Structure formats: C-alpha cells, structure tokens
Amino acid sequence: MMLFICLAILEECGYMARVTFIMDRVFHRFNMSGQPFIPMLLGTGCTVQAVASVRTLETETDRKMTIFLTPFMPCATKMPVILLVVSILAGDSAYIAPLAYLIAILFIILGGIFLKHTLFKGEPAPFVMELPEYKMPHIKNITHFVWNRSVSFFRKITSIIFLSTVVIWFLKYFTFSLVPAATIDQSILADIGRALVPVFAPLCFGTWELISAMITGYVAKDNVLATLGIIHGADAVNGALAASMPAAAAIPFLIFFILSSPCFASMGAIYKELGSAKLTWLAVLFQCGSAYIFSLPIYQILIRIM
C-alpha cells in the first residue's frame, strides 16, 4: 500500500507521465519503447502488480515483451535474501546491494535486445502523449487509487499463495511414503533438492538445503530465508551458508536468485495477461535459463581470479 501511495502521488502531480516521456528516449537506443518503464518501476515493489499494469501499453508486442522482462527487477521480497548474502559474504561492503539492481537493469536491456531480434521482432511503437500540467495531488483520488489497487492485488495473490503454501508445507513435513518426516532432511522437499544437486553443482551452490530453500521461494521469495532458518536454525543461518558456499559463488548465487522466475502468484498474473500456457512456460524458461546461463560464466571467471 505504501508503494501504491507513492505511485498515486507521482501520477496525480503529473510527474509520472514526464518520466515515461524522458525514458522513451533512452529505451529507443535499445530498440524499445519507453512505456514499459512504469511496469518495471512497479516491479521493485511487487511483480504481480507490475505484470497487471502492462494493460496500459499500446501494442501487443510491447505488452508481451514487458511481461517477459519485468520479473528481472528485484521485488521487495527478494531484498531480505540479498541482504543475507551481503551480510555473510561481503561484510559491510556498500556496493553489493546496488549491484543487484544494476545487474537487473543491465539484463533487462540485454534481454530486450535479444527478444526484439527473436520472439518480438519489429520497430518500437512511436510514443505520442500530451503532458499533463503539474498540480497538487487530491487525497480523494489517491485514496481511491490505493484502495482499488490493494483490493485487486489481494484478490489475485490470495488463492495462489494459499494453495502453494499448502503444497510446500506438505513437501516439507512428509516423506514419499506419506508419513510425517522426523526432520526436514528426510522430507520430500529434501529429496527433490538432492535430485537437483547435479544441475546446480557447476554454479557451486548445489546443496540440497539451498535448492530446497529456492523451491519454497516460489511461494514468496523471502521464504528462502525462512526455510534456511528451519533447516539450520534461525541463529545459525549465516554461519551455515558461509561454510557451504565459497566466496566466488556468492555473486553467481545472487545473480541466479535475482534473475530466476518470480513467485507462483506472479506466474499466475503472467498467465492471465498472456492468455497462453505455452507463452507463460516460455517466459518462465526464458527467465530461469537466463539466470543459469548468466551465472555460470560469472562463477567460472570468479573462481579463477579469487
């Protein structure tokens, strides 16, 4: 709601339209329209609302490409995990957290160039608009905007998050024999994590604990932290993660976490806006594949220089 309040004030005073107009010049250098800037800005708060906001874009190509790219922006629920990596492997270094956002912006640009030459070919749509006058925001309009957006957001995420939470709970506390697991390392979730270890081993964070935590992160990204707390104990997460991950793997882990596909609620919003299961799976594959392909060479370079 705080995010919606800030956006409503910017919209009401006439500033948001000017930002979009200015960013159009920047985006055109990369064969993109400036209109996707607003959904990408919303993506720093929540990907669900960011994806829903693409309806305001004029062309179908811009809408689809923005849906593919917007989840790269680190949402608010990714921040606790970013800060965890900073605190464990970077101490008080000030550049790691901003680096996460710079990487996301860089990959949005690279991904946009790639998509414009493959799936969504064509010139960017010309952006013509009448700039509104600057004015003082009206409390009534801001309240109406925030209330409608908040109710819409709650309705969209409740059913998906509730269902996925039940599934993850079952995976955490039961075995494949459908009996309660004595500890989480005997659960279905742990077994799935162990099965995926060879996939993530080249990135050097292929432990079942981290993989299991990433799986639960698809309910909400900050669940990664909660799951690691259950596995290692809330007071021992920092030490356990630092012991299991070499310094050279910290940045690749951060890159993979930032760029991989968003939570289930966001995937549901992506499906609703795209209207196609095939395109939705293609978007998820593009995001996860990009995260893996981009993380792998970064680790291979860092392991040789550190």
SEMI-319532 format. One record per residue (C-alpha): residue number from 1; x, y, z. Coordinates in steps of 0.5 Angstrom, whole numbers, always signed. Layout:
<pts>
pt num = NUM | xx = X | yy = Y | zz = Z;
...
</pts>
This chain:
<pts>
pt num = 1 | xx = +0 | yy = +0 | zz = +0;
pt num = 2 | xx = +6 | yy = +5 | zz = +1;
pt num = 3 | xx = +8 | yy = +3 | zz = -6;
pt num = 4 | xx = +1 | yy = +5 | zz = -9;
pt num = 5 | xx = +1 | yy = +11 | zz = -4;
pt num = 6 | xx = +8 | yy = +14 | zz = -7;
pt num = 7 | xx = +6 | yy = +12 | zz = -14;
pt num = 8 | xx = -1 | yy = +15 | zz = -14;
pt num = 9 | xx = +2 | yy = +22 | zz = -11;
pt num = 10 | xx = +7 | yy = +22 | zz = -17;
pt num = 11 | xx = +1 | yy = +20 | zz = -22;
pt num = 12 | xx = -3 | yy = +26 | zz = -19;
pt num = 13 | xx = +2 | yy = +31 | zz = -19;
pt num = 14 | xx = +4 | yy = +30 | zz = -27;
pt num = 15 | xx = +11 | yy = +27 | zz = -26;
pt num = 16 | xx = +10 | yy = +20 | zz = -28;
pt num = 17 | xx = +8 | yy = +22 | zz = -35;
pt num = 18 | xx = +14 | yy = +26 | zz = -36;
pt num = 19 | xx = +19 | yy = +20 | zz = -33;
pt num = 20 | xx = +16 | yy = +16 | zz = -38;
pt num = 21 | xx = +17 | yy = +21 | zz = -44;
pt num = 22 | xx = +24 | yy = +22 | zz = -42;
pt num = 23 | xx = +26 | yy = +15 | zz = -41;
pt num = 24 | xx = +23 | yy = +13 | zz = -48;
pt num = 25 | xx = +29 | yy = +17 | zz = -51;
pt num = 26 | xx = +33 | yy = +12 | zz = -47;
pt num = 27 | xx = +30 | yy = +6 | zz = -49;
pt num = 28 | xx = +29 | yy = +8 | zz = -56;
pt num = 29 | xx = +37 | yy = +7 | zz = -56;
pt num = 30 | xx = +36 | yy = -1 | zz = -55;
pt num = 31 | xx = +30 | yy = -1 | zz = -60;
pt num = 32 | xx = +25 | yy = -1 | zz = -54;
pt num = 33 | xx = +19 | yy = +4 | zz = -52;
pt num = 34 | xx = +19 | yy = +8 | zz = -46;
pt num = 35 | xx = +13 | yy = +6 | zz = -44;
pt num = 36 | xx = +15 | yy = -1 | zz = -40;
pt num = 37 | xx = +19 | yy = +4 | zz = -35;
pt num = 38 | xx = +13 | yy = +4 | zz = -31;
pt num = 39 | xx = +11 | yy = -3 | zz = -30;
pt num = 40 | xx = +19 | yy = -4 | zz = -29;
pt num = 41 | xx = +19 | yy = +1 | zz = -23;
pt num = 42 | xx = +13 | yy = -2 | zz = -20;
pt num = 43 | xx = +17 | yy = -9 | zz = -21;
pt num = 44 | xx = +21 | yy = -6 | zz = -15;
pt num = 45 | xx = +15 | yy = -7 | zz = -10;
pt num = 46 | xx = +11 | yy = -13 | zz = -13;
pt num = 47 | xx = +12 | yy = -17 | zz = -20;
pt num = 48 | xx = +4 | yy = -18 | zz = -19;
pt num = 49 | xx = +2 | yy = -11 | zz = -20;
pt num = 50 | xx = +8 | yy = -10 | zz = -25;
pt num = 51 | xx = +5 | yy = -15 | zz = -30;
pt num = 52 | xx = -2 | yy = -13 | zz = -29;
pt num = 53 | xx = +0 | yy = -6 | zz = -31;
pt num = 54 | xx = +2 | yy = -8 | zz = -38;
pt num = 55 | xx = -5 | yy = -7 | zz = -40;
pt num = 56 | xx = -4 | yy = +1 | zz = -41;
pt num = 57 | xx = +1 | yy = -1 | zz = -46;
pt num = 58 | xx = -1 | yy = +1 | zz = -53;
pt num = 59 | xx = +2 | yy = -5 | zz = -57;
pt num = 60 | xx = +1 | yy = -13 | zz = -56;
pt num = 61 | xx = +9 | yy = -13 | zz = -58;
pt num = 62 | xx = +11 | yy = -8 | zz = -52;
pt num = 63 | xx = +6 | yy = -12 | zz = -47;
pt num = 64 | xx = +9 | yy = -19 | zz = -48;
pt num = 65 | xx = +16 | yy = -17 | zz = -48;
pt num = 66 | xx = +15 | yy = -13 | zz = -42;
pt num = 67 | xx = +12 | yy = -19 | zz = -38;
pt num = 68 | xx = +18 | yy = -23 | zz = -40;
pt num = 69 | xx = +23 | yy = -17 | zz = -38;
pt num = 70 | xx = +19 | yy = -14 | zz = -32;
pt num = 71 | xx = +21 | yy = -20 | zz = -27;
pt num = 72 | xx = +28 | yy = -19 | zz = -27;
pt num = 73 | xx = +27 | yy = -13 | zz = -23;
pt num = 74 | xx = +28 | yy = -15 | zz = -16;
pt num = 75 | xx = +22 | yy = -14 | zz = -12;
pt num = 76 | xx = +21 | yy = -12 | zz = -4;
pt num = 77 | xx = +21 | yy = -20 | zz = -2;
pt num = 78 | xx = +28 | yy = -21 | zz = -5;
pt num = 79 | xx = +31 | yy = -16 | zz = -1;
pt num = 80 | xx = +32 | yy = -20 | zz = +5;
pt num = 81 | xx = +36 | yy = -25 | zz = +2;
pt num = 82 | xx = +40 | yy = -20 | zz = -2;
pt num = 83 | xx = +42 | yy = -17 | zz = +5;
pt num = 84 | xx = +43 | yy = -24 | zz = +8;
pt num = 85 | xx = +48 | yy = -25 | zz = +2;
pt num = 86 | xx = +51 | yy = -18 | zz = +3;
pt num = 87 | xx = +52 | yy = -19 | zz = +11;
pt num = 88 | xx = +55 | yy = -26 | zz = +10;
pt num = 89 | xx = +60 | yy = -26 | zz = +4;
pt num = 90 | xx = +61 | yy = -18 | zz = +4;
pt num = 91 | xx = +61 | yy = -16 | zz = +11;
pt num = 92 | xx = +59 | yy = -8 | zz = +10;
pt num = 93 | xx = +61 | yy = -7 | zz = +3;
pt num = 94 | xx = +56 | yy = -2 | zz = +0;
pt num = 95 | xx = +57 | yy = -4 | zz = -7;
pt num = 96 | xx = +53 | yy = -11 | zz = -7;
pt num = 97 | xx = +46 | yy = -9 | zz = -6;
pt num = 98 | xx = +46 | yy = -3 | zz = -11;
pt num = 99 | xx = +50 | yy = -8 | zz = -16;
pt num = 100 | xx = +44 | yy = -13 | zz = -15;
pt num = 101 | xx = +39 | yy = -7 | zz = -18;
pt num = 102 | xx = +45 | yy = -5 | zz = -23;
pt num = 103 | xx = +45 | yy = -13 | zz = -26;
pt num = 104 | xx = +37 | yy = -13 | zz = -26;
pt num = 105 | xx = +37 | yy = -7 | zz = -31;
pt num = 106 | xx = +43 | yy = -9 | zz = -35;
pt num = 107 | xx = +40 | yy = -16 | zz = -36;
pt num = 108 | xx = +33 | yy = -12 | zz = -38;
pt num = 109 | xx = +37 | yy = -8 | zz = -43;
pt num = 110 | xx = +40 | yy = -14 | zz = -46;
pt num = 111 | xx = +34 | yy = -19 | zz = -45;
pt num = 112 | xx = +30 | yy = -13 | zz = -49;
pt num = 113 | xx = +35 | yy = -13 | zz = -55;
pt num = 114 | xx = +35 | yy = -21 | zz = -55;
pt num = 115 | xx = +27 | yy = -21 | zz = -55;
pt num = 116 | xx = +27 | yy = -15 | zz = -60;
pt num = 117 | xx = +31 | yy = -20 | zz = -65;
pt num = 118 | xx = +28 | yy = -26 | zz = -64;
pt num = 119 | xx = +21 | yy = -27 | zz = -61;
pt num = 120 | xx = +18 | yy = -20 | zz = -62;
pt num = 121 | xx = +21 | yy = -17 | zz = -68;
pt num = 122 | xx = +19 | yy = -10 | zz = -70;
pt num = 123 | xx = +21 | yy = -3 | zz = -69;
pt num = 124 | xx = +18 | yy = +0 | zz = -62;
pt num = 125 | xx = +12 | yy = +4 | zz = -63;
pt num = 126 | xx = +12 | yy = +11 | zz = -63;
pt num = 127 | xx = +11 | yy = +15 | zz = -56;
pt num = 128 | xx = +6 | yy = +21 | zz = -57;
pt num = 129 | xx = +3 | yy = +24 | zz = -51;
pt num = 130 | xx = +0 | yy = +30 | zz = -48;
pt num = 131 | xx = +4 | yy = +32 | zz = -42;
pt num = 132 | xx = -1 | yy = +34 | zz = -36;
pt num = 133 | xx = +0 | yy = +40 | zz = -32;
pt num = 134 | xx = +4 | yy = +40 | zz = -25;
pt num = 135 | xx = -2 | yy = +40 | zz = -20;
pt num = 136 | xx = -3 | yy = +39 | zz = -12;
pt num = 137 | xx = -5 | yy = +31 | zz = -11;
pt num = 138 | xx = -12 | yy = +30 | zz = -9;
pt num = 139 | xx = -13 | yy = +26 | zz = -3;
pt num = 140 | xx = -19 | yy = +23 | zz = -5;
pt num = 141 | xx = -16 | yy = +21 | zz = -12;
pt num = 142 | xx = -10 | yy = +18 | zz = -8;
pt num = 143 | xx = -15 | yy = +14 | zz = -3;
pt num = 144 | xx = -19 | yy = +11 | zz = -9;
pt num = 145 | xx = -13 | yy = +9 | zz = -13;
pt num = 146 | xx = -9 | yy = +6 | zz = -7;
pt num = 147 | xx = -16 | yy = +2 | zz = -5;
pt num = 148 | xx = -17 | yy = -1 | zz = -11;
pt num = 149 | xx = -10 | yy = -3 | zz = -13;
pt num = 150 | xx = -9 | yy = -6 | zz = -6;
pt num = 151 | xx = -16 | yy = -10 | zz = -6;
pt num = 152 | xx = -14 | yy = -12 | zz = -13;
pt num = 153 | xx = -7 | yy = -15 | zz = -11;
pt num = 154 | xx = -10 | yy = -18 | zz = -5;
pt num = 155 | xx = -15 | yy = -22 | zz = -9;
pt num = 156 | xx = -10 | yy = -24 | zz = -14;
pt num = 157 | xx = -5 | yy = -27 | zz = -10;
pt num = 158 | xx = -9 | yy = -30 | zz = -4;
pt num = 159 | xx = -12 | yy = -36 | zz = -8;
pt num = 160 | xx = -5 | yy = -38 | zz = -11;
pt num = 161 | xx = -1 | yy = -36 | zz = -5;
pt num = 162 | xx = -5 | yy = -40 | zz = +0;
pt num = 163 | xx = -5 | yy = -47 | zz = -5;
pt num = 164 | xx = +2 | yy = -46 | zz = -6;
pt num = 165 | xx = +3 | yy = -45 | zz = +2;
pt num = 166 | xx = +0 | yy = -52 | zz = +3;
pt num = 167 | xx = +4 | yy = -56 | zz = -2;
pt num = 168 | xx = +10 | yy = -53 | zz = +0;
pt num = 169 | xx = +8 | yy = -55 | zz = +8;
pt num = 170 | xx = +6 | yy = -62 | zz = +5;
pt num = 171 | xx = +13 | yy = -63 | zz = +2;
pt num = 172 | xx = +17 | yy = -60 | zz = +8;
pt num = 173 | xx = +14 | yy = -65 | zz = +13;
pt num = 174 | xx = +12 | yy = -71 | zz = +10;
pt num = 175 | xx = +16 | yy = -77 | zz = +6;
pt num = 176 | xx = +15 | yy = -80 | zz = +0;
pt num = 177 | xx = +12 | yy = -86 | zz = +4;
pt num = 178 | xx = +6 | yy = -80 | zz = +6;
pt num = 179 | xx = +9 | yy = -81 | zz = +13;
pt num = 180 | xx = +11 | yy = -75 | zz = +17;
pt num = 181 | xx = +18 | yy = -73 | zz = +17;
pt num = 182 | xx = +22 | yy = -74 | zz = +23;
pt num = 183 | xx = +27 | yy = -68 | zz = +21;
pt num = 184 | xx = +26 | yy = -63 | zz = +14;
pt num = 185 | xx = +32 | yy = -67 | zz = +11;
pt num = 186 | xx = +28 | yy = -73 | zz = +11;
pt num = 187 | xx = +22 | yy = -70 | zz = +7;
pt num = 188 | xx = +20 | yy = -70 | zz = +0;
pt num = 189 | xx = +23 | yy = -63 | zz = -1;
pt num = 190 | xx = +30 | yy = -65 | zz = +1;
pt num = 191 | xx = +29 | yy = -71 | zz = -3;
pt num = 192 | xx = +28 | yy = -66 | zz = -9;
pt num = 193 | xx = +33 | yy = -62 | zz = -7;
pt num = 194 | xx = +38 | yy = -68 | zz = -7;
pt num = 195 | xx = +36 | yy = -70 | zz = -14;
pt num = 196 | xx = +37 | yy = -63 | zz = -17;
pt num = 197 | xx = +44 | yy = -62 | zz = -14;
pt num = 198 | xx = +48 | yy = -64 | zz = -20;
pt num = 199 | xx = +44 | yy = -59 | zz = -24;
pt num = 200 | xx = +47 | yy = -53 | zz = -19;
pt num = 201 | xx = +54 | yy = -56 | zz = -18;
pt num = 202 | xx = +57 | yy = -52 | zz = -24;
pt num = 203 | xx = +55 | yy = -46 | zz = -20;
pt num = 204 | xx = +58 | yy = -48 | zz = -14;
pt num = 205 | xx = +52 | yy = -47 | zz = -9;
pt num = 206 | xx = +49 | yy = -54 | zz = -11;
pt num = 207 | xx = +47 | yy = -57 | zz = -4;
pt num = 208 | xx = +40 | yy = -59 | zz = -2;
pt num = 209 | xx = +39 | yy = -54 | zz = +3;
pt num = 210 | xx = +40 | yy = -48 | zz = -2;
pt num = 211 | xx = +36 | yy = -52 | zz = -7;
pt num = 212 | xx = +30 | yy = -53 | zz = -2;
pt num = 213 | xx = +30 | yy = -46 | zz = +0;
pt num = 214 | xx = +30 | yy = -44 | zz = -7;
pt num = 215 | xx = +24 | yy = -48 | zz = -9;
pt num = 216 | xx = +20 | yy = -45 | zz = -3;
pt num = 217 | xx = +22 | yy = -39 | zz = -5;
pt num = 218 | xx = +17 | yy = -39 | zz = -11;
pt num = 219 | xx = +11 | yy = -38 | zz = -6;
pt num = 220 | xx = +15 | yy = -32 | zz = -4;
pt num = 221 | xx = +22 | yy = -30 | zz = -5;
pt num = 222 | xx = +23 | yy = -29 | zz = +3;
pt num = 223 | xx = +21 | yy = -36 | zz = +4;
pt num = 224 | xx = +28 | yy = -38 | zz = +2;
pt num = 225 | xx = +31 | yy = -34 | zz = +9;
pt num = 226 | xx = +25 | yy = -38 | zz = +13;
pt num = 227 | xx = +27 | yy = -45 | zz = +10;
pt num = 228 | xx = +34 | yy = -44 | zz = +11;
pt num = 229 | xx = +32 | yy = -42 | zz = +18;
pt num = 230 | xx = +28 | yy = -48 | zz = +19;
pt num = 231 | xx = +34 | yy = -53 | zz = +17;
pt num = 232 | xx = +40 | yy = -49 | zz = +20;
pt num = 233 | xx = +36 | yy = -46 | zz = +26;
pt num = 234 | xx = +35 | yy = -38 | zz = +26;
pt num = 235 | xx = +41 | yy = -36 | zz = +29;
pt num = 236 | xx = +46 | yy = -41 | zz = +25;
pt num = 237 | xx = +44 | yy = -39 | zz = +18;
pt num = 238 | xx = +49 | yy = -34 | zz = +17;
pt num = 239 | xx = +55 | yy = -39 | zz = +19;
pt num = 240 | xx = +52 | yy = -45 | zz = +15;
pt num = 241 | xx = +51 | yy = -41 | zz = +9;
pt num = 242 | xx = +58 | yy = -38 | zz = +9;
pt num = 243 | xx = +61 | yy = -45 | zz = +11;
pt num = 244 | xx = +57 | yy = -48 | zz = +5;
pt num = 245 | xx = +59 | yy = -43 | zz = +0;
pt num = 246 | xx = +65 | yy = -40 | zz = -3;
pt num = 247 | xx = +66 | yy = -33 | zz = -3;
pt num = 248 | xx = +67 | yy = -34 | zz = -11;
pt num = 249 | xx = +60 | yy = -37 | zz = -11;
pt num = 250 | xx = +56 | yy = -31 | zz = -7;
pt num = 251 | xx = +56 | yy = -27 | zz = -14;
pt num = 252 | xx = +53 | yy = -32 | zz = -18;
pt num = 253 | xx = +48 | yy = -34 | zz = -13;
pt num = 254 | xx = +46 | yy = -27 | zz = -12;
pt num = 255 | xx = +45 | yy = -27 | zz = -20;
pt num = 256 | xx = +41 | yy = -33 | zz = -20;
pt num = 257 | xx = +37 | yy = -31 | zz = -15;
pt num = 258 | xx = +35 | yy = -24 | zz = -18;
pt num = 259 | xx = +34 | yy = -27 | zz = -25;
pt num = 260 | xx = +30 | yy = -33 | zz = -24;
pt num = 261 | xx = +23 | yy = -33 | zz = -25;
pt num = 262 | xx = +18 | yy = -30 | zz = -20;
pt num = 263 | xx = +14 | yy = -33 | zz = -15;
pt num = 264 | xx = +7 | yy = -37 | zz = -16;
pt num = 265 | xx = +3 | yy = -31 | zz = -15;
pt num = 266 | xx = +7 | yy = -27 | zz = -21;
pt num = 267 | xx = +7 | yy = -33 | zz = -25;
pt num = 268 | xx = -1 | yy = -33 | zz = -25;
pt num = 269 | xx = -1 | yy = -26 | zz = -26;
pt num = 270 | xx = +3 | yy = -27 | zz = -32;
pt num = 271 | xx = -1 | yy = -33 | zz = -35;
pt num = 272 | xx = -7 | yy = -28 | zz = -34;
pt num = 273 | xx = -4 | yy = -23 | zz = -38;
pt num = 274 | xx = -1 | yy = -27 | zz = -44;
pt num = 275 | xx = -7 | yy = -32 | zz = -44;
pt num = 276 | xx = -3 | yy = -37 | zz = -46;
pt num = 277 | xx = +0 | yy = -43 | zz = -42;
pt num = 278 | xx = +5 | yy = -44 | zz = -48;
pt num = 279 | xx = +8 | yy = -37 | zz = -47;
pt num = 280 | xx = +8 | yy = -37 | zz = -40;
pt num = 281 | xx = +12 | yy = -43 | zz = -40;
pt num = 282 | xx = +17 | yy = -40 | zz = -45;
pt num = 283 | xx = +17 | yy = -34 | zz = -40;
pt num = 284 | xx = +19 | yy = -38 | zz = -34;
pt num = 285 | xx = +24 | yy = -42 | zz = -38;
pt num = 286 | xx = +27 | yy = -35 | zz = -41;
pt num = 287 | xx = +28 | yy = -32 | zz = -34;
pt num = 288 | xx = +31 | yy = -39 | zz = -31;
pt num = 289 | xx = +35 | yy = -40 | zz = -37;
pt num = 290 | xx = +38 | yy = -33 | zz = -37;
pt num = 291 | xx = +39 | yy = -34 | zz = -29;
pt num = 292 | xx = +43 | yy = -40 | zz = -30;
pt num = 293 | xx = +47 | yy = -38 | zz = -37;
pt num = 294 | xx = +49 | yy = -32 | zz = -34;
pt num = 295 | xx = +51 | yy = -34 | zz = -27;
pt num = 296 | xx = +55 | yy = -40 | zz = -30;
pt num = 297 | xx = +61 | yy = -36 | zz = -33;
pt num = 298 | xx = +61 | yy = -31 | zz = -28;
pt num = 299 | xx = +63 | yy = -36 | zz = -23;
pt num = 300 | xx = +68 | yy = -39 | zz = -27;
pt num = 301 | xx = +71 | yy = -33 | zz = -28;
pt num = 302 | xx = +71 | yy = -31 | zz = -21;
pt num = 303 | xx = +74 | yy = -38 | zz = -18;
pt num = 304 | xx = +80 | yy = -37 | zz = -23;
pt num = 305 | xx = +81 | yy = -30 | zz = -20;
pt num = 306 | xx = +80 | yy = -31 | zz = -13;
</pts>
